């Protein structure tokens, strides 16, 4: 059994699967994945809860499986959230320095960040993240920590990720229906980027694209900070729907054809090839043209990358991605998808790996688990922050105690 205080759990309630990952945070700060549970998702559409009872059943199955593997009792989770309602944009907070010596304090910095979070959003929207980018002191840009500097005005640029409160609450309430607490909600695109990128890649500039069943999330980094985030309410399920419509076959067979014969590009070698399969009781199924199948897939996937490219170009982020693109999510398994993304985005593309975390290799090597592992990594950052604040408070308390003992 593990120390309960060292256990961190990530829960992703996706369109195709529900996944729970258990991590153990060692005393030296190292993160180790010790448990994994998953279930086929039946109550989620386009990344959002559509049937609470089914979603709760699937979550319970994934949680129980993860508990058995890790030999722990799960009491709380970091919950991944997504959906077409989630948006990201940059905002700036401003705070005047009123102290006599004009020295910027930690309180000034916190007030500045608080001002940046005070955004004129619709009443039904909720800020999921306000991620600081950099500070300005008296107009001087690129400052990472202004504390103890002299100035009359401090500003901070933050990247704000927000979403519809009611739609976010649906997922939170489903988790609480299992008698579990939600430590925090985390945008799944951000979680995926934490799992697959290291600090050097964030500094040079990189894009993480997570292609799930019902949504595609993307996060762009440059100069070590988040440059842009986005969500498309399009994913692998839409590819299956296109195949069912275009090939005139049932959706279940379209999904099977996608998995067994699909690819993101149309090769010359497959022209004229026909797929014929036997159905139940030896009945023959409708023959399918392989070139037609792959062309349908290629067009839909190309559209996804085109939409991402257009959005990034609009915010002038494409030229910053010098490391390239990292694909994750179940869609990253589609053959030749990296080559298609390279053609559309004109950047180097690879499948993302979670090399910076130790533990269950079977999970860490699979692109579809990147978001859930990233949720655990996010939780580890939060625990370290709390531990640091606790040690500072304890140190201050000891200093005060020793001071009064000397009086």
C-alpha positions as CSV (number, residue, x, y, z in Angstrom):
1,X,0.0,0.0,0.0
2,X,1.1,3.6,-0.7
3,X,1.0,6.6,1.5
4,X,-2.5,8.2,0.6
5,X,-1.0,11.7,0.7
6,X,1.4,10.7,-2.1
7,X,-1.3,9.4,-4.4
8,X,-2.5,11.5,-7.4
9,X,-5.3,10.3,-9.7
10,X,-6.2,11.7,-13.1
11,X,-9.6,10.9,-14.6
12,X,-10.4,11.5,-18.3
13,X,-14.1,11.0,-19.3
14,X,-13.7,10.9,-23.0
15,X,-16.0,10.2,-26.0
16,X,-14.4,6.8,-26.8
17,X,-13.0,5.8,-23.4
18,X,-13.0,6.6,-19.7
19,X,-9.5,6.4,-18.2
20,X,-8.1,6.6,-14.7
21,X,-4.4,6.8,-14.0
22,X,-2.9,6.6,-10.5
23,X,0.5,8.2,-9.8
24,X,2.7,8.1,-6.8
25,X,4.8,11.2,-5.9
26,X,8.0,10.2,-4.3
27,X,9.8,12.2,-1.5
28,X,12.3,13.5,-4.1
29,X,9.6,14.8,-6.3
30,X,9.8,12.0,-8.9
31,X,6.4,10.8,-10.4
32,X,5.7,7.1,-10.9
33,X,2.6,5.7,-12.6
34,X,1.4,2.7,-10.6
35,X,-2.2,2.1,-11.8
36,X,-4.3,2.3,-14.9
37,X,-8.0,1.6,-15.4
38,X,-10.2,2.1,-18.4
39,X,-13.7,1.4,-19.8
40,X,-15.5,2.0,-23.0
41,X,-17.3,5.3,-22.9
42,X,-21.1,5.2,-23.5
43,X,-22.5,8.4,-21.9
44,X,-20.3,11.1,-23.6
45,X,-20.8,13.0,-26.8
46,X,-18.2,15.4,-28.2
47,X,-16.3,15.3,-24.9
48,X,-19.3,16.2,-22.7
49,X,-21.6,14.2,-20.5
50,X,-24.8,13.2,-22.4
51,X,-26.0,10.4,-20.2
52,X,-25.0,10.8,-16.5
53,X,-26.0,7.2,-15.4
54,X,-24.0,5.5,-18.2
55,X,-21.1,7.9,-17.6
56,X,-21.0,7.1,-13.9
57,X,-21.1,3.3,-14.6
58,X,-18.1,3.7,-16.9
59,X,-16.2,5.9,-14.5
60,X,-16.8,3.4,-11.7
61,X,-15.4,0.6,-13.8
62,X,-12.3,2.5,-14.7
63,X,-11.7,3.7,-11.1
64,X,-12.1,0.2,-9.6
65,X,-9.7,-1.3,-12.2
66,X,-7.1,1.4,-11.4
67,X,-7.6,0.8,-7.6
68,X,-7.0,-2.9,-8.0
69,X,-3.9,-2.4,-10.1
70,X,-2.3,0.2,-7.8
71,X,-3.7,-1.4,-4.6
72,X,-5.0,2.0,-3.3
73,X,-8.3,3.5,-2.4
74,X,-9.1,6.4,-4.7
75,X,-10.8,9.3,-2.9
76,X,-10.2,12.3,-5.2
77,X,-9.3,13.0,-8.8
78,X,-8.0,15.6,-11.1
79,X,-10.7,15.7,-13.8
80,X,-10.0,16.5,-17.4
81,X,-12.6,18.7,-19.2
82,X,-13.1,19.6,-22.8
83,X,-15.8,20.4,-25.3
84,X,-16.7,22.8,-28.1
85,X,-17.6,25.5,-25.5
86,X,-14.0,25.7,-24.1
87,X,-12.1,28.7,-25.4
88,X,-8.6,30.3,-24.8
89,X,-7.4,33.8,-25.2
90,X,-4.8,36.2,-23.9
91,X,-5.5,38.9,-21.3
92,X,-3.4,41.5,-19.4
93,X,-3.7,42.6,-15.8
94,X,-2.4,46.0,-14.5
95,X,-1.5,47.0,-10.9
96,X,0.0,50.3,-9.7
97,X,2.8,50.2,-7.1
98,X,1.8,52.5,-4.2
99,X,4.5,51.7,-1.7
100,X,6.8,54.6,-0.7
101,X,10.0,52.9,-2.0
102,X,8.3,51.6,-5.1
103,X,9.6,48.0,-4.5
104,X,7.3,45.4,-6.0
105,X,6.1,42.8,-3.4
106,X,4.6,39.3,-3.8
107,X,1.2,40.9,-2.8
108,X,1.5,43.3,-5.7
109,X,2.2,40.4,-8.1
110,X,-0.9,38.5,-6.8
111,X,-3.1,41.6,-7.1
112,X,-1.9,42.0,-10.7
113,X,-2.7,38.4,-11.5
114,X,-6.1,38.8,-9.8
115,X,-6.8,41.8,-12.0
116,X,-5.9,39.7,-15.1
117,X,-8.4,37.1,-14.0
118,X,-11.2,39.7,-13.7
119,X,-12.5,39.3,-17.3
120,X,-15.7,40.5,-18.8
121,X,-17.0,37.0,-19.6
122,X,-20.7,35.9,-19.9
123,X,-22.3,35.1,-16.5
124,X,-22.5,31.4,-17.4
125,X,-18.8,31.1,-18.2
126,X,-16.1,30.0,-15.7
127,X,-12.3,30.5,-15.9
128,X,-10.6,27.0,-15.9
129,X,-7.1,28.3,-16.1
130,X,-5.4,31.7,-16.0
131,X,-1.8,30.8,-16.9
132,X,0.8,33.5,-16.5
133,X,3.0,34.2,-19.5
134,X,5.3,37.1,-18.5
135,X,5.4,40.4,-16.6
136,X,6.1,44.0,-17.6
137,X,7.5,46.6,-15.2
138,X,7.0,50.2,-16.3
139,X,6.6,48.9,-19.9
140,X,9.7,46.7,-19.9
141,X,8.7,43.3,-21.4
142,X,9.8,39.7,-20.8
143,X,10.2,39.8,-17.0
144,X,9.7,36.4,-15.3
145,X,9.6,37.5,-11.7
146,X,9.2,41.2,-10.8
147,X,9.4,40.7,-7.0
148,X,11.9,43.1,-5.3
149,X,12.3,45.2,-8.5
150,X,11.6,48.9,-8.4
151,X,8.7,50.3,-10.5
152,X,5.6,52.3,-10.6
153,X,3.4,49.9,-12.5
154,X,3.5,46.1,-12.9
155,X,1.5,44.2,-15.6
156,X,1.1,40.5,-16.4
157,X,0.0,38.7,-19.5
158,X,-2.0,35.6,-18.9
159,X,-3.6,32.9,-21.1
160,X,-7.1,32.4,-20.0
161,X,-9.0,29.1,-20.7
162,X,-12.7,29.3,-19.9
163,X,-15.9,27.3,-20.6
164,X,-19.6,27.1,-19.9
165,X,-20.1,26.6,-16.1
166,X,-23.2,24.3,-16.4
167,X,-21.5,22.0,-18.9
168,X,-18.4,21.8,-16.7
169,X,-20.5,21.1,-13.7
170,X,-22.2,18.1,-15.4
171,X,-18.8,16.3,-15.4
172,X,-18.0,17.4,-11.8
173,X,-21.4,16.2,-10.5
174,X,-21.0,12.8,-12.2
175,X,-17.7,12.3,-10.4
176,X,-19.2,13.4,-7.1
177,X,-22.0,10.9,-7.7
178,X,-19.4,8.2,-7.1
179,X,-18.5,9.7,-3.7
180,X,-15.2,11.1,-5.1
181,X,-13.9,14.6,-4.6
182,X,-12.6,16.7,-7.6
183,X,-9.2,18.2,-6.6
184,X,-9.3,20.4,-9.7
185,X,-10.6,20.5,-13.3
186,X,-8.0,20.7,-16.0
187,X,-8.3,21.4,-19.7
188,X,-7.3,18.0,-21.4
189,X,-5.3,19.8,-24.1
190,X,-3.1,21.3,-21.4
191,X,-2.8,17.9,-19.7
192,X,-1.6,16.3,-22.9
193,X,1.0,19.0,-23.4
194,X,2.3,18.5,-19.9
195,X,2.7,14.7,-20.6
196,X,4.5,14.9,-23.9
197,X,6.6,18.1,-23.9
198,X,9.8,18.9,-22.0
199,X,11.0,22.4,-21.0
200,X,13.4,22.7,-24.0
201,X,10.6,21.9,-26.5
202,X,8.3,24.5,-24.9
203,X,11.1,27.0,-25.1
204,X,11.9,26.4,-28.7
205,X,8.3,26.2,-29.7
206,X,6.0,23.2,-30.1
207,X,2.4,22.2,-30.9
208,X,0.5,19.3,-29.2
209,X,-2.5,18.0,-31.0
210,X,-4.7,15.5,-29.1
211,X,-7.1,13.7,-31.5
212,X,-9.8,12.0,-29.5
213,X,-13.1,10.3,-30.4
214,X,-15.3,13.4,-30.2
215,X,-12.9,16.4,-29.9
216,X,-9.5,17.5,-31.0
217,X,-7.6,19.8,-28.5
218,X,-4.4,21.7,-29.4
219,X,-1.9,23.7,-27.4
220,X,0.9,25.8,-28.8
221,X,4.0,26.8,-26.8
222,X,6.7,29.4,-27.6
223,X,9.5,30.8,-25.4
224,X,8.5,28.5,-22.6
225,X,4.9,29.8,-22.3
226,X,1.5,28.8,-23.7
227,X,0.9,30.8,-26.9
228,X,-2.5,29.5,-27.8
229,X,-5.1,26.8,-27.0
230,X,-8.1,25.5,-28.9
231,X,-10.7,22.8,-29.2
232,X,-12.4,21.4,-32.3
233,X,-15.6,19.5,-31.7
234,X,-14.4,17.0,-34.3
235,X,-12.5,13.7,-33.8
236,X,-12.2,10.0,-34.7
237,X,-16.0,9.4,-34.4
238,X,-16.6,11.9,-37.2
239,X,-14.2,9.9,-39.4
240,X,-16.3,6.8,-38.8
241,X,-19.6,8.7,-39.5
242,X,-18.1,9.9,-42.8
243,X,-17.2,6.4,-43.8
244,X,-20.6,5.1,-42.9
245,X,-22.2,7.7,-45.0
246,X,-19.8,7.7,-47.9
247,X,-19.4,3.9,-48.1
248,X,-23.1,3.2,-47.3
249,X,-22.3,0.8,-44.6
250,X,-23.5,0.5,-40.9
251,X,-21.6,2.6,-38.4
252,X,-20.2,-0.5,-36.6
253,X,-18.7,-1.7,-39.8
254,X,-17.4,1.7,-40.7
255,X,-15.5,1.7,-37.4
256,X,-14.1,-1.7,-38.1
257,X,-13.0,-0.7,-41.5
258,X,-11.3,2.4,-40.2
259,X,-9.3,0.4,-37.6
260,X,-8.4,-2.5,-39.9
261,X,-7.8,-0.8,-43.2
262,X,-7.8,2.9,-42.6
263,X,-4.9,5.4,-43.3
264,X,-4.5,9.1,-43.6
265,X,-3.1,9.1,-47.1
266,X,-4.1,7.5,-50.4
267,X,-1.3,5.5,-51.9
268,X,-1.1,4.8,-55.6
269,X,-0.6,1.1,-54.8
270,X,-4.1,0.6,-53.4
271,X,-6.0,1.9,-56.5
272,X,-8.5,-0.6,-57.7
273,X,-8.3,-2.8,-54.5
274,X,-11.6,-4.0,-53.1
275,X,-12.4,-5.2,-49.6
276,X,-14.9,-8.0,-49.4
277,X,-15.8,-9.6,-46.0
278,X,-18.1,-12.3,-44.8
279,X,-20.8,-11.4,-42.3
280,X,-22.7,-13.5,-39.8
281,X,-23.8,-17.0,-41.0
282,X,-21.5,-16.7,-44.0
283,X,-23.5,-14.0,-45.6
284,X,-21.3,-11.7,-47.8
285,X,-21.1,-8.0,-46.9
286,X,-21.0,-5.2,-49.4
287,X,-17.6,-4.8,-51.0
288,X,-15.7,-1.6,-50.3
289,X,-13.3,0.2,-52.5
290,X,-10.1,0.7,-50.4
291,X,-9.1,3.9,-52.3
292,X,-12.5,5.4,-51.6
293,X,-12.3,4.5,-47.9
294,X,-8.9,6.1,-47.4
295,X,-9.8,9.2,-49.4
296,X,-12.8,9.9,-47.2
297,X,-10.5,9.5,-44.1
298,X,-7.8,11.7,-45.6
299,X,-10.2,14.5,-46.4
300,X,-11.7,14.7,-42.9
301,X,-8.3,14.5,-41.2
302,X,-6.9,17.1,-43.6
303,X,-9.7,19.4,-42.7
304,X,-8.9,19.0,-39.0
305,X,-5.3,20.1,-39.5
306,X,-6.3,22.9,-41.9
307,X,-8.6,24.3,-39.2
308,X,-5.9,24.1,-36.6
309,X,-3.4,25.8,-39.0
310,X,-5.8,28.6,-39.8
311,X,-6.4,29.3,-36.1
312,X,-2.7,29.3,-35.3
313,X,-2.0,31.5,-38.2
314,X,-4.6,34.0,-37.1
315,X,-2.8,34.5,-33.8
316,X,0.7,34.5,-35.5
317,X,1.7,31.3,-33.7
318,X,2.7,29.0,-36.6
319,X,6.1,30.6,-37.1
320,X,7.0,30.0,-33.5
321,X,6.7,26.2,-33.6
322,X,10.4,25.4,-34.4
323,X,10.4,22.0,-32.6
324,X,7.3,20.9,-34.6
325,X,4.1,19.0,-33.8
326,X,3.4,16.2,-31.4
327,X,0.4,14.1,-32.0
328,X,-1.4,12.1,-29.2
329,X,-4.9,10.7,-28.5
330,X,-6.3,7.7,-30.2
331,X,-6.2,9.4,-33.5
332,X,-2.4,9.5,-33.4
333,X,-2.6,5.7,-34.1
334,X,-4.0,6.2,-37.6
335,X,-1.3,5.1,-40.2
336,X,0.4,7.9,-42.1
337,X,-1.3,10.6,-40.0
338,X,2.0,12.3,-39.2
339,X,2.8,12.5,-42.9
340,X,-0.5,14.1,-43.6
341,X,-0.1,16.6,-40.8
342,X,3.4,17.5,-42.1
343,X,1.9,18.2,-45.6
344,X,-0.8,20.5,-44.2
345,X,1.0,22.3,-41.4
346,X,4.4,22.3,-43.2
347,X,6.1,21.4,-39.9
348,X,7.9,18.3,-38.6
349,X,5.4,15.9,-36.9
350,X,5.8,12.9,-34.6
351,X,3.8,10.9,-32.1
352,X,4.3,12.3,-28.6
353,X,5.9,10.2,-25.9
354,X,5.7,10.6,-22.1
355,X,9.4,9.9,-21.5
356,X,9.7,12.2,-18.5
357,X,7.6,9.9,-16.2
358,X,8.4,6.4,-15.0
359,X,6.1,3.5,-14.3
360,X,3.8,1.3,-16.3
361,X,5.5,1.2,-19.7
362,X,2.4,-0.3,-21.4
363,X,0.5,3.0,-20.6
364,X,3.3,5.4,-21.1
365,X,4.0,4.3,-24.6
366,X,0.3,4.7,-25.8
367,X,-0.6,8.1,-27.3
368,X,-4.3,7.7,-26.1
369,X,-3.2,7.9,-22.4
370,X,-1.3,11.1,-22.8
371,X,-4.1,13.3,-21.4
372,X,-4.7,11.2,-18.3
373,X,-1.0,10.9,-17.5
374,X,-0.8,14.7,-17.9
375,X,-3.6,15.1,-15.4
376,X,-1.5,13.2,-12.9
377,X,1.5,15.4,-13.7
378,X,-0.6,18.6,-13.2
379,X,-1.7,17.2,-9.8
380,X,2.0,16.6,-8.9
381,X,2.8,20.3,-9.7
382,X,-0.1,21.3,-7.4
383,X,1.1,19.1,-4.6
384,X,4.6,20.4,-4.8
385,X,3.3,24.0,-4.7
386,X,1.2,23.2,-1.6
387,X,4.2,21.5,0.0
388,X,6.5,24.5,-0.7
389,X,3.9,26.9,0.8
390,X,3.6,24.6,3.8
391,X,7.3,24.5,4.4
392,X,7.6,28.3,4.1
393,X,4.7,28.7,6.6
394,X,6.3,26.2,8.9
395,X,9.7,27.9,8.6
396,X,8.1,31.3,9.4
397,X,6.3,29.8,12.4
398,X,9.6,28.3,13.7
399,X,11.3,31.7,13.3
400,X,8.5,33.5,15.3
401,X,8.6,30.8,18.0
402,X,12.4,31.0,18.4
403,X,12.2,34.9,18.4
404,X,9.7,34.9,21.4
405,X,11.8,32.3,23.2
406,X,14.7,34.7,23.1
407,X,12.6,37.5,24.6
